[in-house]
Structures are given as C-alpha cells and as structure tokens.
Amino acid sequence: MIPKVTSNFPWGGKEVASVCSSTCLYIMAEMEVPAQNCSVELSDDSDFESPVVQRRRVTRRDAPSRAQSEHCERQERVEASAPPSNDGMDLQGQRGPNEAMNHFAVTQRHAPSRAQSEHCERQERVEASAPPSDDGMDLQGQRGPNEAMNHFADFIPIDIEEDEAIEEAIRRSLLEESVQPLQDSRFAESLSIEEITGIVKAHSERVVTEAYRPIYISRGNVWTTALRQFSRRKFTECTDLLYVTFASDEGTNEDGEDLGGPRREFLRLLVKAIFKESGAFEESLNGFTPRMNISHVQNGVYRTIGQMMSTIIVQGGEPPALLSPLVVDYLLTGHIFQLKVTPDDVADIELREALKKVDQALTTEELEQAVECCDSWRYQLEGLPNPVSMDNKDAFVQNAILFHVVIQRQSCYDQLVEGLKYYEVLPLLKERPCLRVLLDMPEEPSDVPADVVATLLKPNYSVLGSNKRPREELMVVKFREFLHCVQEKELGEHLNGRNLTEAENAFILTLNPGHILAFATGSSKVPAIGFSPSPKLTFVHDDTKHLLIAHTCSNELQIFVNRKNLADDDEFDYNCLVALMNGSIFSAV
C-alpha cells in the first residue's frame, strides 16, 4: 500500500505499528535528502526506538546511491573505451557548475533512462537552491566508493519507475505468501490462553461498537429465532453489541436485564444449535463438516452461520471450536488440492469404511475386494484412477475424499468464508494462524476441568481477622471438593445415602464442571475475549437460605454460610445439586 500522508508526516514507531497492524507497509527510501541542515525528531516511542538516539542531523549533500555509483562507473568505462564519434554530444559541457556532481555524461548512443534523467534533474534543483552549511559533514567521504547513504535505493531497478517498483515488490510478496505450505497454518506456533484472549479482546474492542442491538430469542427454538434475526440485512449491517431478551413459553419476557449474562448464555446455546439443530453440518471423526443442503445454499444460510460464528467470537461467547481441521484449512487458504485429508474426514460411515479398506489394502487381492465396495459411485466421478492399482490407490482415496467432503459442497464452504468476514474475523485468523484453535475441533475432549473452574471463581473473603473469615474458607474447601467430586463422577456414590429421584440420578450422570461454570456465568468455557467482569465467589451469612444463587451478569456465584452447609455431611453437596437442577436453563450444556 502507499499511505496517503503528507511529505512531512512524522513516521515513528507508533505510526508504523499502526499501519502494519492492519495491512502490509512497503517502505522505500527517498533518493534525495533535504538540502539544508535540519533536525529530524524521532518518535518518542521507547518501545520501538532506542532512547539513546533522540536526534539525527543530516546535511545538504547526499551521497549517490549504490546503483547510481555503479552506473556512473560503467558509463565512464564505456566512454573511455569508445572511439570518438562525430555525431556524439557531450551533455556534460551543457551543464552548470552546480551540476558536476552527477557524472551522467553520456553519448547519444547511451542516453540515460527516464528514471535516471528525472533523478538527475531533481538532484540538480536541490543542490542549486541549497545554502552552504557550516556544520555539514561530507558523508560520502566516510564511506567506500561503492557504498551509498541510502541502501534502500537498491530496491528499485535503475530503469523502472518508482510506482512500478512498488507494484513489483507487492506482487513478489503475495506470490511468496501464496506458496506457503498448509502445515504452516495447522502447526503454527501455539499461544497461551492469555495471549489468545488478549489478541481477540483487542480486536473485539476495535470492531464492536458500543451501542446495543436488541435480539429476542426463545430458549425452546434457539436456532429458528436466531436465524430469523441474523437473516435480516440491516441486523447484520450493524456491529453493535447484542442485547438479548429471552421469551418464556408463555410468551412473556423474562424479568432480567442483559448486562452480559444472557448474551453469553445465548451465544453458548447458539453454538449448540448451529452444529446440532441447523441441518447444515454433519459430524465426522475429526469434527464437523458442512452438509450439502440445497435450501440452505439458496437462502444463504451458510453465510449467515459464518456471521453467527464471527459474532460469537468477538462478543464474548465460548469459541465454536467444533470444525474439522480440514474445513478450517480451506477457510484460511481457499486451496482444495493442497488439503491434507484422511478417511476420518468423511462423515458417512459406509463410505468412510470403504475408503479405509482401499487405503489399508496390502495386497492386490485385498485392493480388488476393497474397490468393489466403491463401485456404486466411483464410475460417476470422472478423473479417478481406473483401474485402481497399488501404485495409484493413494491418489484414488485422496481425490475421492476431496470430492465427497469439499468439491461437492464448495458452495457451502464459500458462503462460510463470506460470513466469517463479518467483524473482520477471517482476516484476523489469516493474519494469525495460531488463532485457528477458535474453530478447530480439539484432538482431546476439552471439557473445562475442576481446577480451572475453581481458579476462575475467586473467593471474595471478608477481611483477614474477621470472625466470618474461617467459616468462609471452610465453605470454599467444601465447594472445591464438590467440583472434584463432579469431575471424577463420584457424586452419585457420595449421595448414595439419600433416596434420589430418577431425574436426579440422570442429571448426575451428565453433570461436569462446565455446568457449574455455566450456572455462574452463562458460559461453560472461557470465552475467546475472556470474562468481564472476572468471576467470583461471594458469601452470604444467612441461616434461612441454603441453595447456590448465580448472578450471570456480574459472573457471581453466591454461597450461603450457615450451620447446615457447614455440617460435616452431604447436605451442602445435595443443596448444590438441587440448585444446579433448578437452574438447568443456565447450567445445561
């Protein structure tokens, strides 16, 4: 890009970082310097510049660039060896006394290029108008004969216009980026959770506007009601923060103000609805891949889903990290035949097993039997190896997977790409491939562990020395024991002395620490932009109440401190179970 700035714009560390944060910046040195002594103030940004170098002085005399020096030397050698020419014209004799510095004396047969001529004219005008300097330094004298003050002049071929040189540099840069191998994206250097949260939060603050955008959702029909809202053109043209209002089954609005909790809950439910209820995806062993749905393609539903995913990431939802890495590779690169695929990327069980047999065949006989299982479709695909042999079976499997998983559904993928440009999420992922973890299905189950929940919910104790402090610390110990009991699936055994109902036993089987985090905050995992405000445990000293209470807008979980909950039995654990079941709207994952 060529920034639209004035000639005296103060380029410092902050300015360069600002431009480079959003696009590429090609910096090309000027081929002339100010004709008089001037002080160039550097940016006061200590993060980008040395504090020692605060001022820089330059003189009116500019040393020729390296390209210019070499050109002059070649020209002089040509002139010294050339026979005298009758029709030659010594341009040197036509120059004024201040033009002798540029030794571009050429014959008619060796006329200077347009770029050289324009540079010489500029140099002559600068020198002719420059007053003498008393404290100037002859920088040329401090350098070797072939060294130049501005090494960046080598960037521009001497016979190419400056604009053409810039375009050529951009073209070469884009070409280098286009041949980057896919593994650079999939196996990019990983960042810590804190680093990822910081990057996404900074991006969110830049692209999400501060006003509110109302959205009405039914918990019983999250996908249908969300799709109706996001399909409105003016709704997705807006970048305001969502203000979520849930409608109950009776058609009345819930009595709650969205200060963050309802929005996080809606975005969590929306992730589940996209992959489980929309009919737009199917699940393979490696994650979810788009399912061909003609109606969805015609109505732009996949584009809308991409916009939903972008909204989830930048507005505080838990990341929609359920896509197959194959899908994410295509979203980031747009390349089909460079994708790394395996039979596990195929969702259809029968097709997957047939391709696995071909892939794992060790003898010609095994291969023939495996290929027979593919006869129902392989003859319909032009270009597949035929006949299939031990030498080309890998190409057969690779191309068959690409056709069934990607090529046949490319319109679905391309609509997802368009949708992910909402809030500039896709450019962010391309700029920082390590952020693909926001979309990739993890290799291992990613349920939030008990220790993470305990760390997130920081106790808000009474002051040290207070009579309340010891009892509050004991309640924290009991709460963390309950978390680990849930994680290790020991809660049912721990409550075996009680006559639990079938509903309670069924709920215990599905309970995990993520339910408890969702009960307290509305999100079962840490959002891509983190929690704001930070979750906390608070204590209420009241003998009349025993069940946990959550305030999801403030990310606060209240524990009642009293004799029943402090008793050395299972009373506190059972009270926690009842609270989570009664709050199943929030805690169901």
Buried (B, 14 or more C-beta within 10 A) or exposed (E): EEEEEEEEEEBBBBBBEEBEEEEEBBEBBEBBBBBBBEEEEBBEEEEEBEEEEEEEEBBBBBBBBBBBBBBBEEBEEEBEEEEEEEEBEEBBEEBEEBBEBBBBBBBEEBEBBEBBEBBBEEBBEBBEEBEEEEEBEEBBEEEEEEBBBBEEBBBBEBEBBBEEBBBBBBEEEEEEEEEEEBEEBBEBEEBEEEEBBBBBBEBBEEBBEEEEBEBBBBBEBBBEBBBBBBBEEEBBEEBBBBBBBBBEEEEEEBEEEBEBBBBBBBBBBBBBBBBEBBEBBBBBBBBBBBBBBEEBBEEBBBBBBBBBBBBBBBBBBBBBBBBBBBBBBBBBBEEBEEBEBBBBBBBEEEBBEBBBBBBEBEEEEBBEEBBEBBEEEBEEBEEBBEEBEEEBBEEBBBBBBBBBBBBEBEBBBBBBBBBBBBBBBBBBBBBBBBBBBBBBBEEEEBBBBBEBBBEBBEBEBBEEEEEEBEBBEEBBEBBBBBBBBBBEEEBBEBBEEEEBEEEBEEBBEEBBBBBBBBBBBBBBBBBBBBBEEEBBBBBEEEEEBBBBBBBBBBBBBBBBBBEEBEEEEBBBBBBBBBBBBEBEBBBBB
